[in-house]
Amino acid sequence: MPKAFEEINYRLRPAKSVERNMMTDLLLRIPSVQPMSRYRYIGFGSPFFTDVKSFHEKLHIDDIISIEREDDERERFEFNKPFDCVDLRFGKSTEVLPEIEWDEPTILWLDYTDQLTTYMLSDIREFVTNAPEDSLLFVTINAHPSTPNPSGDDGDNLTMMEKLEENLSREVIPEDVTRKDLRGWGYGKVCRRIMLNQIQEKFLPTRNAGTTESDLRFEQLLNIRYSDGAKMRTVGGILTRSDITQTELGPNLDEISYVKRGTEAYNLKTPTLTFDEMRSLNKQLPTDPSNIDSHAPNRHVERYAELYRYFPKFVESEI
């Protein structure tokens, strides 16, 4: 079976790059977690280490653990490790995370490429039941339905439900979820609901019952859907005290377009523009898209005007 990083060049996925930049932007705009340099970052590297580079360079995080499951590629990963502060841990996430000492505030990005499965819920549980207050969790999953469903017939929908039950267990799937709920982007919506249900109804109550300290809650801040090929869904938030209000957490967070606290997802659709078109638009931004003079289609201009601060800077060159 091909390894994910051999199928995808993670540096060249525009929606993923925008999401990553939104994530680092968000982390810099939550007052209670500053300075970010006191945090530890845990994530999945791949030989490109794109996320690691971003969190180190933009957030000044020097304590980094990169989980790599491809032990047979150890030499390659060691060679491509971008900074000395990166601690490579080889093994599955379910093996590495239980070995972590959760003694410092942590940003954990479980950036999966597969559909939601039971072991992923175990990873989430490991974080929620152990990470300190003000730690942040982001989970990315493949939200593409198991079987293409162009006709919408019941046969395909039944296959999706069976696949969901196979990946998880029937007991974690809400009873009111129907086959129709799994169509299109609905699959990711259901998976988000499952993850949050487990966090709020199972993992946190267990943690809070076993401590005399203030109860913690998980405050969702990100709910992003995008597609660089397959449909993907990222859900993220912060472990904070139950008595901390949303305003106390960050008085201006809801003014940020991509911050989503509920079921509605931020629909991240990147524009298709040439380098010359982007340079022309940059000279006119920020402004209302209706004021922009461009040869590009209006829908792409509007998307770029919303995303340009987070848009990746791709450069074509010869080596």
Backbone bond lengths (Angstrom), bond angles and torsions (degrees), N, CA, C in turn:
res aa  C-N    CA-C-N  psi(-1)  N-CA   C-N-CA  omega(-1)  CA-C   N-CA-C  phi
1 M - - - 1.464 - - 1.525 109.52 -
2 P 1.354 118.24 126.85 1.460 119.65 -178.03 1.523 111.43 -62.62
3 K 1.331 115.81 144.62 1.460 120.62 176.15 1.521 108.90 -76.81
4 A 1.341 116.44 146.70 1.461 120.22 -174.53 1.517 111.76 -56.44
5 F 1.346 116.85 -41.71 1.458 118.85 -175.65 1.529 112.13 -71.28
6 E 1.343 117.90 -15.54 1.452 120.81 176.37 1.524 111.38 -83.67
7 E 1.327 116.58 -20.11 1.456 121.58 179.77 1.525 111.88 -92.21
8 I 1.331 116.64 -26.43 1.457 121.27 -172.29 1.514 109.69 -130.72
9 N 1.332 116.69 130.23 1.458 120.19 169.96 1.525 106.84 -87.18
10 Y 1.324 116.51 104.33 1.457 121.15 -172.04 1.525 112.79 -65.90
11 R 1.330 117.73 -16.28 1.458 119.55 -179.43 1.516 111.70 -79.10
12 L 1.325 118.22 -18.35 1.452 121.65 -169.80 1.521 112.92 -112.80
13 R 1.315 118.39 25.93 1.459 121.91 176.05 1.520 107.84 -104.17
14 P 1.332 118.44 105.23 1.469 120.04 -172.94 1.520 114.29 -60.40
15 A 1.343 118.26 -43.90 1.464 119.56 -178.78 1.521 110.95 -64.81
16 K 1.328 116.52 -40.54 1.464 120.37 177.88 1.522 110.48 -63.04
17 S 1.318 116.96 -39.90 1.461 120.66 178.97 1.521 111.17 -64.86
18 V 1.330 116.63 -42.26 1.465 120.38 177.45 1.522 110.09 -62.08
19 E 1.327 116.72 -44.86 1.464 120.66 179.12 1.525 111.04 -58.81
20 R 1.317 116.81 -45.33 1.466 121.32 179.97 1.532 110.66 -60.24
21 N 1.321 116.55 -42.83 1.461 120.20 179.79 1.524 111.69 -69.05
22 M 1.320 117.27 -34.70 1.465 120.36 174.14 1.525 110.39 -63.54
23 M 1.312 115.92 -40.24 1.456 120.77 -178.34 1.527 111.05 -63.22
24 T 1.325 117.27 -47.46 1.465 119.64 179.63 1.523 110.43 -67.45
25 D 1.324 116.92 -34.90 1.465 120.47 176.48 1.522 110.50 -62.62
26 L 1.333 116.83 -45.10 1.465 121.19 178.88 1.521 111.32 -59.78
27 L 1.324 116.54 -45.23 1.463 120.36 -177.06 1.524 111.76 -61.58
28 L 1.307 117.01 -30.73 1.466 120.83 179.02 1.525 112.26 -79.99
29 R 1.338 116.93 -8.96 1.469 120.45 -175.56 1.530 112.98 -111.45
30 I 1.337 116.83 9.07 1.467 120.66 174.47 1.526 107.65 -100.18
31 P 1.320 118.71 107.60 1.475 120.91 -173.82 1.522 114.06 -56.56
32 S 1.329 117.76 -38.32 1.467 120.52 -172.28 1.518 113.59 -70.39
33 V 1.330 118.33 -13.83 1.462 119.72 -176.25 1.530 112.75 -105.44
34 Q 1.329 116.04 8.14 1.469 118.38 -179.69 1.529 110.62 -86.65
35 P 1.345 118.32 147.97 1.464 126.00 -5.35 1.522 111.08 -80.54
36 M 1.315 115.79 148.08 1.460 120.48 -179.17 1.524 111.93 -67.17
37 S 1.301 117.28 -20.11 1.471 120.69 -177.94 1.527 112.43 -63.49
38 R 1.345 117.68 -16.33 1.469 119.96 179.38 1.528 111.75 -85.23
39 Y 1.323 117.11 -2.26 1.463 121.52 -176.90 1.524 112.10 -91.80
40 R 1.316 113.81 158.84 1.458 122.23 168.95 1.524 107.25 -105.65
41 Y 1.327 116.15 140.40 1.461 120.83 175.97 1.522 109.63 -110.71
42 I 1.331 115.66 131.35 1.462 121.86 175.34 1.523 107.86 -123.92
43 G 1.321 115.80 128.42 1.456 119.23 179.49 1.511 111.39 -158.13
44 F 1.333 114.02 -173.12 1.458 121.20 176.66 1.523 107.66 -103.44
45 G 1.321 117.49 128.27 1.452 119.70 -171.51 1.513 115.69 -86.65
46 S 1.329 118.30 -58.42 1.459 125.26 -164.73 1.522 107.74 66.94
47 P 1.333 119.25 163.96 1.468 119.39 -175.81 1.519 114.13 -62.75
48 F 1.340 117.69 -15.55 1.458 120.42 -178.78 1.530 112.41 -83.47
49 F 1.325 117.79 -28.26 1.463 123.15 178.45 1.535 112.06 52.48
50 T 1.324 116.94 36.22 1.463 120.76 -176.26 1.521 111.98 -63.57
51 D 1.326 117.30 -44.70 1.464 120.53 -179.93 1.522 111.09 -66.15
52 V 1.314 116.38 -41.92 1.465 121.43 179.37 1.523 110.33 -58.31
53 K 1.314 116.64 -46.07 1.468 120.77 -179.83 1.521 110.86 -61.93
54 S 1.316 116.36 -42.63 1.459 120.78 -178.15 1.522 111.80 -64.31
55 F 1.327 117.31 -46.04 1.464 120.42 -178.21 1.528 111.79 -69.56
56 H 1.309 117.19 -33.01 1.470 120.03 178.38 1.526 110.97 -73.06
57 E 1.312 117.25 -45.92 1.457 120.80 -173.32 1.526 112.85 -78.46
58 K 1.330 117.79 -37.52 1.462 120.42 -176.03 1.526 112.91 -89.42
59 L 1.333 116.90 -32.99 1.464 120.56 -176.01 1.524 112.57 -106.68
60 H 1.331 116.89 -4.04 1.472 122.65 178.58 1.531 111.88 59.71
61 I 1.327 115.60 35.61 1.458 120.81 176.80 1.526 108.81 -86.91
62 D 1.332 116.05 123.67 1.465 121.50 -177.73 1.527 113.08 -106.21
63 D 1.321 116.52 -9.24 1.468 121.46 179.99 1.525 107.52 -104.31
64 I 1.319 116.53 100.71 1.464 121.41 -171.36 1.524 110.32 -130.44
65 I 1.327 115.08 130.26 1.463 121.36 172.78 1.520 107.88 -116.33
66 S 1.316 116.39 124.69 1.460 121.54 179.06 1.525 108.70 -113.65
67 I 1.326 115.48 116.68 1.464 121.52 -178.13 1.524 109.46 -88.48
68 E 1.305 116.21 122.88 1.465 121.85 -178.56 1.524 109.09 -124.98
69 R 1.312 116.42 118.96 1.465 119.40 -176.83 1.526 112.79 -86.55
70 E 1.334 116.93 -10.90 1.465 120.47 -177.22 1.524 110.14 -89.40
71 D 1.309 117.05 78.95 1.461 120.56 -177.19 1.531 111.85 -64.33
72 D 1.326 116.75 -26.67 1.463 119.65 179.47 1.525 112.12 -73.36
73 E 1.354 116.68 -8.82 1.463 121.50 177.77 1.526 110.83 -107.16
74 R 1.319 117.59 21.80 1.466 122.14 -173.21 1.537 112.06 -54.07
75 E 1.315 117.44 -48.08 1.466 119.95 -177.19 1.525 111.27 -62.64
76 R 1.314 116.42 -38.47 1.463 119.54 179.52 1.524 110.99 -65.74
77 F 1.317 116.86 -42.92 1.459 120.31 179.20 1.524 111.09 -65.68
78 E 1.308 116.77 -42.02 1.467 120.36 178.39 1.527 110.42 -60.98
79 F 1.323 116.71 -41.12 1.459 120.85 179.92 1.524 111.24 -64.05
80 N 1.338 117.29 -40.01 1.464 121.86 -175.32 1.526 113.58 -87.57
81 K 1.321 117.99 -3.34 1.467 120.57 179.32 1.526 109.02 -57.18
82 P 1.341 118.21 120.99 1.467 120.03 -169.49 1.523 115.34 -80.01
83 F 1.340 118.10 -26.19 1.464 120.92 -175.77 1.525 109.77 -138.44
84 D 1.305 115.53 152.52 1.463 120.55 -179.47 1.525 111.94 -68.10
85 C 1.336 116.76 -22.29 1.466 120.38 -177.21 1.525 112.91 -79.72
86 V 1.318 117.57 -0.27 1.468 121.23 -179.56 1.526 109.77 -88.03
87 D 1.324 115.46 120.96 1.466 122.60 178.61 1.524 108.31 -97.92
88 L 1.321 117.10 107.51 1.460 121.12 179.86 1.522 110.21 -80.74
89 R 1.329 116.46 125.87 1.460 122.02 176.26 1.532 107.89 -118.39
90 F 1.312 116.31 115.34 1.459 120.41 -177.07 1.522 110.42 -93.59
91 G 1.326 114.65 133.26 1.452 120.88 -178.95 1.516 110.04 143.10
92 K 1.305 116.67 175.17 1.459 121.57 176.44 1.527 109.27 -73.32
93 S 1.318 116.16 153.26 1.466 120.03 179.82 1.521 111.16 -59.59
94 T 1.330 116.93 -34.51 1.467 120.14 179.16 1.522 112.06 -68.05
95 E 1.327 117.32 -19.29 1.461 121.76 177.26 1.526 111.33 -91.06
96 V 1.329 116.41 -37.86 1.466 120.80 -174.03 1.527 112.15 -80.23
97 L 1.325 117.94 -45.01 1.468 120.42 -174.47 1.530 113.29 -59.42
98 P 1.340 120.19 -40.61 1.470 118.81 178.00 1.523 113.74 -64.19
99 E 1.325 117.63 -17.06 1.462 120.91 179.41 1.531 112.57 -88.46
100 I 1.321 116.52 -7.33 1.468 121.06 -179.17 1.524 110.05 -72.83
101 E 1.316 116.81 137.93 1.465 121.43 170.37 1.525 107.49 -89.63
102 W 1.313 115.34 111.60 1.462 120.53 -175.17 1.529 109.64 -85.95
103 D 1.319 115.55 64.14 1.460 120.47 -175.00 1.522 113.08 -109.30
104 E 1.319 117.89 8.69 1.459 120.85 178.46 1.521 109.56 -147.55
105 P 1.334 117.46 152.92 1.468 119.46 -179.50 1.524 110.44 -57.70
106 T 1.310 115.36 137.87 1.464 120.67 -169.06 1.519 111.49 -133.32
107 I 1.319 115.02 143.46 1.463 122.43 166.68 1.520 106.23 -107.72
108 L 1.313 116.73 117.44 1.463 121.54 178.88 1.518 108.94 -114.36
109 W 1.323 116.10 120.36 1.464 120.43 175.45 1.517 107.95 -112.88
110 L 1.321 115.19 105.10 1.461 122.20 175.61 1.525 107.25 -87.52
111 D 1.310 115.44 86.69 1.461 122.35 -171.91 1.528 109.59 -94.93
112 Y 1.328 114.53 76.07 1.459 120.35 -177.31 1.532 110.94 -77.92
113 T 1.317 115.64 157.16 1.463 120.86 173.41 1.526 111.38 -110.31
114 D 1.335 116.94 -4.75 1.465 121.76 -178.10 1.528 110.93 -104.27
115 Q 1.327 114.84 171.01 1.456 120.74 175.24 1.530 110.38 -68.33
116 L 1.322 115.27 158.99 1.461 121.40 -179.56 1.526 110.69 -60.08
117 T 1.330 115.69 127.96 1.459 121.18 178.81 1.528 109.59 -133.91
118 T 1.324 115.36 173.31 1.461 121.30 -176.37 1.520 112.41 -59.28
119 Y 1.334 117.63 -39.98 1.470 118.63 -177.22 1.524 111.64 -65.76
120 M 1.338 116.98 -28.68 1.462 119.81 177.22 1.525 110.76 -67.79
121 L 1.317 116.55 -38.64 1.464 119.80 175.72 1.524 110.35 -63.60
122 S 1.326 117.05 -33.18 1.469 120.67 176.20 1.523 110.73 -65.65
123 D 1.340 117.20 -40.31 1.465 120.84 176.66 1.524 110.75 -62.56
124 I 1.322 115.86 -43.36 1.466 120.36 178.92 1.526 110.33 -62.48
125 R 1.325 116.45 -43.04 1.465 120.76 178.39 1.524 111.12 -60.22
126 E 1.321 117.75 -41.04 1.462 121.81 179.98 1.522 110.61 -57.96
127 F 1.324 116.09 -42.59 1.462 120.23 178.87 1.523 111.30 -69.89
128 V 1.317 116.75 -52.43 1.469 121.17 -172.85 1.522 111.90 -61.83
129 T 1.307 118.03 -35.20 1.467 120.88 -176.66 1.522 113.49 -86.52
130 N 1.341 117.34 -7.23 1.465 119.16 -175.20 1.525 115.96 -129.24
131 A 1.313 118.72 -29.88 1.466 120.96 -172.91 1.527 111.16 -67.24
132 P 1.343 117.39 145.24 1.465 120.74 -179.52 1.528 112.45 -67.97
133 E 1.315 114.97 163.66 1.458 122.00 174.03 1.526 110.08 -53.51
134 D 1.321 115.75 143.94 1.470 124.65 -179.52 1.523 113.10 73.83
135 S 1.329 117.64 9.25 1.459 119.94 171.53 1.529 109.07 -76.69
136 L 1.323 115.34 154.36 1.465 120.77 -175.22 1.519 111.00 -122.86
137 L 1.331 114.80 140.28 1.460 121.92 -178.97 1.517 109.74 -124.35
138 F 1.328 115.98 131.55 1.461 122.29 172.85 1.526 107.79 -126.97
139 V 1.322 115.89 133.55 1.466 120.92 -179.20 1.524 108.76 -127.93
140 T 1.318 116.25 122.31 1.463 122.05 176.08 1.521 108.69 -111.95
141 I 1.322 116.19 130.97 1.465 120.85 179.21 1.521 110.12 -131.85
142 N 1.314 115.40 158.63 1.451 121.59 170.91 1.526 107.32 -74.89
143 A 1.320 116.18 118.03 1.463 120.77 -176.77 1.519 111.55 -107.92
144 H 1.318 115.80 22.33 1.461 120.49 179.82 1.523 108.88 -83.41
145 P 1.327 118.43 127.06 1.465 119.90 178.20 1.519 111.04 -55.05
146 S 1.307 116.37 148.29 1.462 121.26 -173.82 1.513 113.16 -62.73
147 T 1.328 116.76 -35.57 1.456 120.78 -176.85 1.514 109.20 -124.07
148 P 1.338 119.16 128.77 1.460 120.04 175.36 1.518 110.10 -53.50
149 N 1.320 116.02 140.30 1.459 119.37 -172.43 1.528 110.78 -132.12
150 P 1.343 118.46 59.12 1.451 119.55 -176.60 1.522 113.58 -67.63
151 S 1.340 117.62 -29.28 1.457 120.48 -175.49 1.513 113.07 -91.83
152 G 1.331 116.67 -20.34 1.453 120.29 -179.52 1.510 113.61 74.34
153 D 1.326 118.01 17.09 1.463 118.81 -178.55 1.525 110.85 -75.83
154 D 1.314 115.48 159.91 1.457 121.27 -173.95 1.516 112.81 -64.67
155 G 1.320 117.21 -28.21 1.457 119.55 -178.58 1.513 112.20 -60.96
156 D 1.332 116.41 -46.41 1.457 120.25 179.42 1.521 110.95 -66.14
157 N 1.331 116.73 -41.42 1.456 120.03 -179.55 1.519 111.63 -63.96
158 L 1.307 116.63 -37.92 1.462 120.31 178.25 1.520 110.13 -62.79
159 T 1.328 116.79 -39.00 1.455 120.90 178.14 1.524 110.70 -62.05
160 M 1.314 117.21 -39.64 1.464 120.77 178.48 1.524 111.01 -63.05
161 M 1.322 117.25 -43.52 1.456 120.66 179.54 1.524 110.53 -64.62
162 E 1.316 116.28 -42.38 1.464 119.60 178.95 1.524 111.00 -63.33
163 K 1.329 116.53 -38.23 1.462 120.21 179.26 1.520 110.54 -67.27
164 L 1.330 117.48 -39.63 1.462 121.21 177.74 1.522 110.24 -61.92
165 E 1.320 116.67 -43.33 1.465 120.84 178.76 1.526 111.15 -67.06
166 E 1.322 116.58 -33.02 1.460 120.64 178.07 1.529 110.55 -69.56
167 N 1.330 116.87 -40.61 1.466 121.31 -179.51 1.523 111.99 -68.86
168 L 1.317 115.70 -35.44 1.468 121.09 -175.90 1.528 108.07 -116.64
169 S 1.292 115.79 -142.74 1.463 120.64 170.49 1.514 106.61 -136.57
170 R 1.299 116.59 151.67 1.457 120.56 -174.54 1.522 111.66 -57.71
171 E 1.315 117.32 -31.04 1.465 120.16 -174.38 1.526 113.25 -68.93
172 V 1.341 118.60 -21.66 1.467 119.35 -179.80 1.526 111.89 -93.20
173 I 1.328 117.40 -8.51 1.463 120.85 178.87 1.528 108.53 -87.74
174 P 1.335 118.99 123.02 1.467 120.61 -179.70 1.525 111.69 -53.97
175 E 1.318 116.04 139.87 1.460 121.01 -174.23 1.520 112.70 -63.21
176 D 1.341 117.06 -27.14 1.459 119.12 -176.29 1.528 113.47 -86.59
177 V 1.327 117.90 1.33 1.467 120.63 177.85 1.525 109.34 -72.88
178 T 1.324 115.98 126.65 1.457 121.66 179.61 1.524 110.33 -110.42
179 R 1.309 114.72 171.95 1.459 119.59 178.69 1.524 111.26 -61.02
180 K 1.321 116.60 -36.61 1.465 120.00 -179.72 1.527 111.95 -64.87
181 D 1.324 116.72 -28.83 1.465 120.33 -179.68 1.522 112.35 -65.51
182 L 1.324 117.41 -16.55 1.465 121.48 -174.96 1.522 113.12 -95.30
183 R 1.314 117.00 3.33 1.459 119.70 179.99 1.533 110.91 -74.49
184 G 1.326 115.23 143.05 1.455 120.66 173.18 1.520 113.14 53.20
185 W 1.337 115.39 -129.57 1.466 120.89 -179.83 1.524 112.44 -71.71
186 G 1.347 116.78 -9.69 1.458 119.78 179.95 1.515 113.20 -62.55
187 Y 1.325 116.92 -28.80 1.469 120.46 179.59 1.529 110.40 -60.11
188 G 1.331 116.15 -46.19 1.463 119.92 178.73 1.517 112.26 -66.32
189 K 1.326 116.50 -34.60 1.462 120.73 178.18 1.525 110.89 -63.20
190 V 1.331 116.07 -42.24 1.465 120.53 178.07 1.526 110.36 -65.68
191 C 1.334 117.07 -41.14 1.468 120.20 -179.80 1.521 111.17 -64.36
192 R 1.318 117.23 -39.57 1.471 120.25 175.46 1.528 110.14 -59.47
193 R 1.317 116.18 -44.25 1.465 120.49 -179.77 1.522 110.99 -61.51
194 I 1.331 116.63 -41.23 1.468 120.54 179.30 1.522 110.38 -62.83
195 M 1.327 117.52 -46.70 1.465 120.81 -179.23 1.522 111.38 -60.69
196 L 1.326 117.02 -47.38 1.464 119.60 -178.11 1.523 111.51 -68.77
197 N 1.327 117.10 -35.86 1.464 119.19 176.05 1.526 110.93 -59.71
198 Q 1.318 116.31 -44.19 1.463 120.20 -179.85 1.528 110.83 -64.68
199 I 1.318 116.84 -41.24 1.470 120.68 179.29 1.520 111.05 -64.19
200 Q 1.328 116.10 -49.21 1.459 120.75 -170.48 1.525 113.58 -83.05
201 E 1.323 117.17 -30.21 1.460 119.85 -174.29 1.526 113.64 -103.40
202 K 1.322 117.23 -14.41 1.460 119.44 -176.44 1.523 112.65 -126.87
203 F 1.327 117.36 -58.25 1.466 120.40 -172.43 1.524 112.53 -69.24
204 L 1.340 117.51 -49.02 1.468 119.84 -178.46 1.524 112.94 -68.45
205 P 1.341 120.13 -43.30 1.467 118.71 176.14 1.525 112.59 -56.92
206 T 1.331 117.09 -38.50 1.468 120.47 177.45 1.516 110.43 -63.37
207 R 1.310 116.91 -44.47 1.465 120.62 179.90 1.524 111.08 -65.69
208 N 1.314 116.85 -48.71 1.461 120.50 -175.77 1.523 112.42 -65.68
209 A 1.335 116.66 -29.57 1.467 120.09 179.71 1.518 111.95 -71.96
210 G 1.322 116.82 -20.25 1.457 119.81 -175.39 1.510 114.48 -102.05
211 T 1.343 117.91 18.16 1.459 120.10 -178.66 1.520 110.85 -141.11
212 T 1.315 115.93 154.76 1.467 121.33 175.73 1.522 110.71 -95.91
213 E 1.331 116.87 -3.56 1.457 120.77 179.28 1.525 109.95 -78.08
214 S 1.331 115.77 173.65 1.462 120.82 -179.71 1.522 110.69 -60.19
215 D 1.334 115.57 140.98 1.458 119.90 177.85 1.525 110.46 -62.83
216 L 1.329 115.22 146.46 1.457 121.03 176.68 1.521 110.09 -107.53
217 R 1.306 115.61 153.42 1.458 121.51 172.03 1.525 108.20 -132.24
218 F 1.330 115.93 162.77 1.462 121.06 176.65 1.511 107.97 -105.37
219 E 1.319 115.87 116.72 1.460 121.89 -179.60 1.524 108.82 -100.15
220 Q 1.339 115.89 110.99 1.465 119.84 178.98 1.521 110.27 -69.22
221 L 1.330 116.07 136.35 1.462 122.23 177.17 1.525 112.21 -124.56
222 L 1.314 116.69 -27.24 1.464 120.78 -179.90 1.522 110.74 -123.20
223 N 1.316 114.98 138.45 1.460 122.91 171.77 1.526 105.34 -149.67
224 I 1.315 115.58 89.28 1.462 121.74 -171.04 1.522 110.36 -115.04
225 R 1.308 115.19 136.27 1.459 119.88 171.63 1.529 108.63 -120.98
226 Y 1.322 115.45 140.76 1.458 119.99 -179.47 1.517 109.02 -158.38
227 S 1.318 115.19 170.79 1.462 119.58 177.82 1.517 109.84 -146.95
228 D 1.332 115.61 118.92 1.460 122.08 168.57 1.525 108.32 -107.26
229 G 1.302 115.69 28.91 1.460 124.26 -173.58 1.515 107.47 141.64
230 A 1.330 116.60 -78.99 1.464 121.83 174.03 1.524 109.99 -86.43
231 K 1.319 115.68 152.16 1.459 119.94 174.64 1.527 109.10 -69.83
232 M 1.325 116.39 135.17 1.461 121.99 -179.66 1.525 109.18 -129.72
233 R 1.321 115.54 155.36 1.475 121.31 178.24 1.521 108.43 -138.12
234 T 1.326 116.32 130.90 1.462 121.74 174.92 1.517 109.41 -119.74
235 V 1.322 115.48 127.74 1.461 122.68 175.97 1.519 107.16 -120.31
236 G 1.321 117.00 133.28 1.459 119.34 -178.46 1.507 112.16 -149.15
237 G 1.338 114.99 158.44 1.454 119.34 179.24 1.511 111.52 -176.58
238 I 1.317 115.18 -168.79 1.459 121.96 -172.51 1.524 110.95 -126.05
239 L 1.324 115.82 142.02 1.462 121.68 170.71 1.520 107.75 -83.03
240 T 1.305 116.93 114.41 1.457 120.20 -177.66 1.521 110.04 -136.44
241 R 1.311 116.84 163.76 1.467 120.33 179.83 1.525 110.39 -65.10
242 S 1.312 115.47 145.50 1.462 120.87 -177.55 1.522 112.66 -63.35
243 D 1.348 116.89 -25.12 1.459 119.44 -178.31 1.532 112.98 -88.19
244 I 1.316 117.69 -0.44 1.463 121.20 177.07 1.525 108.70 -84.33
245 T 1.320 117.30 123.49 1.459 120.94 -179.71 1.528 110.56 -80.40
246 Q 1.322 115.50 165.00 1.464 119.91 177.64 1.522 110.93 -61.22
247 T 1.327 116.90 -36.71 1.464 120.53 178.66 1.515 111.09 -66.38
248 E 1.319 117.17 -41.21 1.463 120.49 178.69 1.524 111.35 -66.24
249 L 1.314 116.24 -33.91 1.459 120.54 179.83 1.520 111.02 -65.55
250 G 1.307 115.87 -40.00 1.467 121.27 179.27 1.511 109.22 -175.31
251 P 1.337 118.28 101.67 1.462 121.66 -171.87 1.525 114.55 -61.70
252 N 1.315 118.21 -23.72 1.465 120.30 -175.25 1.529 113.43 -115.32
253 L 1.315 117.18 11.33 1.462 119.38 -174.94 1.527 112.55 -63.90
254 D 1.336 117.15 -35.74 1.459 119.55 -177.04 1.522 112.73 -72.44
255 E 1.317 117.26 -8.10 1.459 120.69 174.82 1.527 111.60 -81.41
256 I 1.332 116.72 -10.98 1.463 121.30 179.57 1.528 108.59 -83.31
257 S 1.319 116.85 126.95 1.470 120.97 -170.99 1.520 113.34 -59.80
258 Y 1.322 118.19 -35.31 1.463 120.53 -174.79 1.523 113.64 -88.52
259 V 1.320 118.71 -5.72 1.465 121.13 176.84 1.527 108.82 -75.48
260 K 1.318 116.44 121.42 1.457 122.43 -179.22 1.525 108.89 -133.61
261 R 1.326 116.42 118.06 1.464 121.54 -176.86 1.530 113.18 -95.40
262 G 1.329 117.45 -11.74 1.457 119.82 -174.09 1.515 113.87 -118.78
263 T 1.343 115.20 -151.70 1.464 120.80 -175.86 1.522 112.44 -76.30
264 E 1.324 116.82 -25.19 1.467 119.93 -179.74 1.524 110.10 -69.93
265 A 1.318 115.91 126.98 1.464 120.54 -178.94 1.520 110.81 -93.21
266 Y 1.326 115.17 150.97 1.456 120.44 169.89 1.523 107.00 -78.66
267 N 1.328 116.17 121.04 1.461 121.30 -176.92 1.525 109.15 -89.32
268 L 1.317 115.82 99.81 1.459 121.50 -175.45 1.530 109.07 -88.60
269 K 1.325 115.23 103.16 1.462 120.58 178.27 1.523 107.79 -120.13
270 T 1.309 116.47 116.81 1.461 120.01 -177.08 1.526 110.53 -85.68
271 P 1.331 117.11 144.98 1.460 120.88 178.79 1.521 111.62 -78.09
272 T 1.313 115.47 159.16 1.460 121.35 174.31 1.521 108.03 -108.23
273 L 1.318 116.14 105.90 1.465 121.92 -174.97 1.520 110.40 -136.02
274 T 1.320 116.13 153.52 1.457 120.29 173.48 1.525 109.28 -80.90
275 F 1.337 116.49 164.75 1.465 120.01 177.29 1.528 110.80 -59.89
276 D 1.333 117.20 -40.67 1.466 120.42 -179.79 1.524 110.94 -64.22
277 E 1.330 116.68 -39.65 1.468 119.89 178.53 1.521 110.90 -64.40
278 M 1.325 117.29 -41.64 1.465 120.23 178.97 1.523 111.36 -66.11
279 R 1.321 117.51 -40.29 1.470 120.03 178.19 1.521 110.56 -62.41
280 S 1.329 116.74 -40.77 1.461 120.72 178.52 1.526 111.27 -64.78
281 L 1.322 116.49 -42.46 1.465 120.36 179.32 1.523 111.17 -65.80
282 N 1.322 117.20 -40.43 1.466 120.58 -179.55 1.523 111.75 -58.27
283 K 1.329 116.48 -36.16 1.465 120.56 -178.85 1.525 112.01 -68.49
284 Q 1.336 116.75 -17.81 1.466 120.85 -177.86 1.526 113.03 -105.22
285 L 1.315 116.97 -9.12 1.463 121.41 -177.31 1.521 111.13 -95.87
286 P 1.349 117.58 152.26 1.469 127.69 2.40 1.525 111.89 -85.11
287 T 1.305 115.92 140.22 1.452 122.94 175.05 1.518 108.35 -166.36
288 D 1.316 116.75 169.55 1.455 120.60 175.43 1.527 108.79 -65.55
289 P 1.334 117.72 133.92 1.471 119.88 -178.13 1.523 113.79 -54.01
290 S 1.333 117.02 -28.50 1.468 119.78 -179.33 1.523 112.17 -67.15
291 N 1.333 116.79 -17.61 1.465 120.79 -179.95 1.525 112.87 -90.79
292 I 1.319 116.68 -2.88 1.464 120.73 -172.99 1.527 111.25 -88.16
293 D 1.306 115.18 135.29 1.461 122.19 175.36 1.526 108.09 -99.69
294 S 1.331 116.45 115.36 1.460 120.03 -177.14 1.514 110.42 -153.36
295 H 1.328 115.62 150.83 1.459 121.21 175.38 1.527 111.06 -85.32
296 A 1.308 117.94 -9.57 1.461 121.92 -179.01 1.527 110.43 -76.72
297 P 1.337 118.06 155.47 1.468 121.19 177.13 1.527 111.31 -58.22
298 N 1.322 116.13 144.12 1.467 121.10 -176.05 1.520 112.56 -56.89
299 R 1.341 116.91 -39.31 1.469 118.91 -176.76 1.528 110.90 -63.48
300 H 1.322 117.88 -34.56 1.461 120.86 178.65 1.527 111.12 -75.52
301 V 1.322 116.01 -35.30 1.468 120.26 176.58 1.523 110.05 -63.30
302 E 1.330 116.86 -43.93 1.467 121.01 -179.51 1.524 111.07 -63.96
303 R 1.323 116.87 -42.05 1.471 119.60 178.55 1.524 110.91 -64.54
304 Y 1.312 116.33 -42.13 1.466 119.35 -178.31 1.525 110.84 -66.67
305 A 1.330 116.73 -38.62 1.464 120.25 179.03 1.523 111.26 -61.08
306 E 1.322 116.77 -31.16 1.466 120.98 178.67 1.526 111.99 -80.14
307 L 1.333 116.48 -31.41 1.470 120.62 -170.01 1.522 114.86 -108.75
308 Y 1.323 119.43 -4.71 1.467 119.43 -167.51 1.519 113.36 -59.92
309 R 1.332 117.59 -30.08 1.472 119.37 178.79 1.528 111.75 -64.73
310 Y 1.322 116.46 -25.30 1.462 121.50 -175.90 1.527 112.41 -108.88
311 F 1.322 116.14 -1.01 1.460 120.03 -172.58 1.522 110.65 -72.80
312 P 1.337 117.28 137.75 1.471 120.08 -178.94 1.517 111.64 -67.43
313 K 1.313 115.20 150.37 1.463 121.62 177.95 1.523 108.26 -102.48
314 F 1.322 116.57 92.64 1.458 120.96 179.05 1.517 109.55 -89.63
315 V 1.310 116.10 137.77 1.459 121.54 -179.44 1.521 108.90 -128.51
316 E 1.317 116.60 131.27 1.455 120.81 176.33 1.521 108.64 -93.46
317 S 1.310 117.06 129.33 1.460 120.43 -178.94 1.518 109.87 -151.01
318 E 1.313 115.40 164.73 1.453 121.32 175.61 1.513 109.13 -106.26
319 I 1.320 116.42 139.29 1.465 120.94 179.46 1.531 108.99 -103.02
